[in-house]
Amino acid sequence: MKVLLAGYNLDTDVINELKSHNGQRQDVTPETLSASYARISRDPRPIDELRKVARGEVEKSRKSNSAIIFKMGHHSIAEHAVFNFDLIGISRFAMEEVEKFRLCSYTEKSQRYQKLEDDFLIPEEIKEAGLEKDFVELIKKQNKFYHKMVEAGVEPEDARYGTSLATQGQVGLTVNARNLEFMLRRFASSELAEIRQLGQEMYKLVHEIAPSIILFTQANDFDRKTYGEIKGAWDWGLGTEELKSDVSLVDYTPAGDEKILGALVHSTSDLSYQESLAKVKVMSDDEKKKLVKTCFQFAEFYDRPQREFEYADLTYELIVSAACFAQLKRHRMATLTLQPYDPKLKVMIPSGVKKAGLEAEFNEIIISTNQLFDKVNNVTPLGAQYLLTNAHRRRVLFKTNVRELYHVSRLREDAHAQWDIQIITSKMCELAKQVMPLTTMLIGGKDVYPEIYQAQFGKKPRVLPEY
């Protein structure tokens, strides 16, 4: 066995300094990694030798990459090239578009732990509509109240509920070239001017570095028009259902517990899946529980359930604040689709605001926001979304399998999690326990995992969370 470290991320400033001391090197590009790995399937030479050849033949490597991706359709070679971006001064609203992509990594400036300044973006949609003056006046009013709340002792994580989606932030993004190309194509097709500009700036930075593996970046009708065509072709009417619950379980896998257990039998036997299900159906409740407990007997708080737990799904309709959605959207292995923020769904007012005696003034800010929203929404619905606050809410559909729900619960029901998403996640898990009580019996935040484990096994797990 031979294992080599083929490469790793370097800061751009370090790369530029190395290049300045070594002339105009042509091989400072991740394309050589893609090209060398692409040759593995047909070239018997060791990979490290293929990498050396690729570094010495950069233009040939680029032609090879383009041919393999474009002509042969083997786009996966682009995944071997990875980029890191600093995205600074991006609005909270645009951040939601950036973080839609599953196979990327994000670390975002936290509005929970950092006191906000008065940085906000004025969208092009607002400028073009001639509404900049009204927009700026409202945002400044919101921000002034934010600082008043903080001075009154309201924690920043609660005070931010009064600030707008136009508030600027920053995020560190890590993405491979294949997903970057997909991202740039989506950005180019976006209705949002801020996102289109972001895509253009990102493309400028990488095009010269890796032109052979980032090819299809232009706007396209599939991404640009499909939802609009659906919306324009049908008149769905107006929603009339009263707001009853912010968490509803709207669909789930029937007999989900049995299907997960059947998958476990299938993986640990030579039975067909139908035979495995039949075995589970004649098991007693105690036997089924024993099988589930066997899955968790060695599990620590950081362990995921076995992959067989992915064979049962739960679909929720959630009504969440923008602050809560900022956490929810990070669970990219779930399926998440959404509606725009809607003032008719009311707002989430933090208890910290109420305790400070500022609820009435908070509501005044919301009323002013909603009034301007109605005015702006008639002219530019996209621009109007920037006005709304972290307290405003939207409807989302959230589909997750049981395995991923464990991950959501461990992170979001934990004592350190933001209170808004703690509440939502707790309700989701309670509903899950009603329809799949066996396979969800060890679900819960990582802070309470030792107690959950002890209740089932009579002892604490070996590794405890550190707080």
NORSUL-V266491 format. One record per pair of residues at least 24 apart in sequence whose ideal C-beta (glycine too) atoms are under 8 Angstrom apart, sorted by the first residue. I is the first residue (numbers start at 0). GAP is how many residues later the second one is. Records with the same first field share a line. If there is no record, write none. Layout:
BEGIN
I->GAP, GAP
END
This chain:
BEGIN
1->44
3->43, 44
5->27, 41, 42, 45
6->26
8->73, 75, 165
25->32, 33
26->28, 29, 31
28->29, 180, 181
29->50, 51, 52, 53, 147, 179, 180, 183
30->27, 30, 31, 34, 50, 179, 181, 182
31->26, 29
32->47, 48
33->27, 31, 43, 44, 46, 47, 143, 178, 179
34->26, 27, 29, 30, 42
35->25
36->40, 43
37->26, 27, 30, 36, 39
38->25
60->151
61->149, 150
62->149
63->148
64->147, 148
65->146, 149
68->143, 144, 146
69->145
74->103
75->102
76->136
77->98, 99, 100, 103, 135, 136
78->97, 98, 99, 100
79->96, 97
80->95, 96, 129, 132
81->92, 93, 94, 95
82->91, 92, 93, 94, 97, 123
83->88, 89, 90
84->87, 88, 89, 90, 117, 120
85->84, 86, 87
86->83, 84, 85, 86, 111
87->82
88->30, 32, 79, 81
89->31, 78, 79, 80, 81, 104, 108
90->29, 30, 32, 74, 75, 76, 77, 78, 103, 295
91->72, 73, 74, 75, 76, 77, 230, 234, 298
92->72, 73, 99, 101, 292, 293
93->27, 98, 100, 101, 104
94->74, 76, 231
95->229, 230, 233
96->90, 93, 95, 98
97->73, 75, 97, 100
98->72, 230, 231, 233
99->229
100->74, 78, 81, 82, 85, 231
101->230, 231
102->72, 73, 76, 229
103->69, 70, 71, 75, 79
104->68, 69, 70
105->65, 66, 67, 68, 224
106->64, 65
107->61, 62, 63, 64, 218
108->60, 61, 62
110->45, 46, 49, 52, 56, 58, 212, 215, 279
111->44, 45, 48, 306
112->43, 44
113->42
114->35, 41
115->27, 30, 40, 44, 47, 51
117->25
118->48, 49
119->44, 46, 47, 48
120->45, 47, 73, 265
121->44
122->43, 69, 70, 71, 259, 260, 263
123->69, 70
124->67, 68, 255, 257, 258
125->250, 254, 257, 260
127->252
128->247, 250, 251, 254
130->244, 245, 248, 249, 252
133->238, 241, 242
134->31, 237, 241, 248, 251, 252
137->26, 230, 231, 234, 249
138->25, 27, 248
140->224, 227
141->223, 227, 247
144->216, 217, 220
147->210, 213
148->204, 207, 209, 213
151->204, 205, 206
152->203
153->196, 198, 199, 202, 204
154->197
156->193, 261
157->192, 193, 194, 195
158->193, 194
159->163, 230
160->160, 162, 186, 187, 188, 189, 192, 201, 228, 229, 230
161->191, 200, 203, 227, 228, 229
162->226, 227
163->205, 222, 223, 224, 225, 226
164->157, 176, 220, 221, 222, 223, 224, 225
165->220, 221
176->29, 33, 36, 37
177->35
179->26, 34
180->32, 33, 34, 35, 36
183->30, 33
184->31, 32, 33, 34, 35, 38
185->37
187->29, 30, 31, 32
188->30, 31, 33, 34, 35
190->33, 191
191->190
242->76, 102, 103
244->182
245->72, 73, 74, 178, 181
246->69, 70, 71, 72, 177, 180, 181, 184
247->68, 69, 70
248->65, 66, 67, 179, 182, 183, 185, 186
249->65, 66, 67, 147
250->62, 63, 64, 148
251->60, 61, 62, 63, 180, 183, 184
252->58, 59, 60, 61
255->55, 56, 57, 58, 146, 179, 180, 183
256->31, 55, 179, 180, 181, 182
257->30
258->52, 53
259->48, 49, 51, 52, 142, 176, 179
260->27, 30, 31, 177, 178
261->49
262->45, 48
263->27, 31, 42, 44
265->42
266->39, 41
287->150
288->149, 152
291->146, 147, 149
292->163, 164
295->146, 157, 160
296->160
298->143, 154, 162
299->161, 162, 163
300->109, 145, 148, 149, 160, 162, 163, 164
301->108, 144, 161
303->99, 102, 103
304->97, 98, 101, 134
305->97
306->96
308->92, 93, 94, 97, 130
309->91, 92, 93, 94
310->90
311->89, 90, 124, 127
312->86, 87, 88, 89
313->85, 86, 87, 88, 91, 114, 117, 118, 121, 122
314->82, 83, 84
315->81, 82, 83, 84, 112, 115
316->78, 79, 80, 81
317->77, 78, 79, 80, 106, 110
318->26, 74, 75, 76, 77
319->73, 74, 76, 100, 101, 104
320->26, 27, 69, 70, 71, 72, 99
321->66, 67, 68, 69, 70, 71, 72
322->25, 67, 68, 95, 97
323->24, 94, 96, 97, 100
324->69, 71
325->64
326->85, 90, 91, 93, 94
327->68, 70, 93, 96
330->69, 73, 76, 77
332->67, 71, 74
333->64, 65, 66, 70, 74
334->62, 63, 64, 65
335->60, 61, 62, 63
336->59, 60
337->56, 57, 58, 59
338->55, 56, 57
339->41, 45, 54
340->44, 47, 51, 52, 53
341->50, 51, 52, 53
342->26, 27, 30, 31, 45, 49
344->47, 48, 49, 50
345->47
346->42, 44, 45, 46
347->43, 45, 72
348->42
349->41, 69, 70
350->68
361->29
364->24
365->25
397->30
401->30, 34, 37, 38
404->24, 27, 35, 38
405->36, 37
408->34, 35, 36
409->34, 35, 36, 39
410->34, 35
411->33
412->31, 32, 35
413->31, 32, 33
414->30, 32, 52
415->31, 51
416->28
END
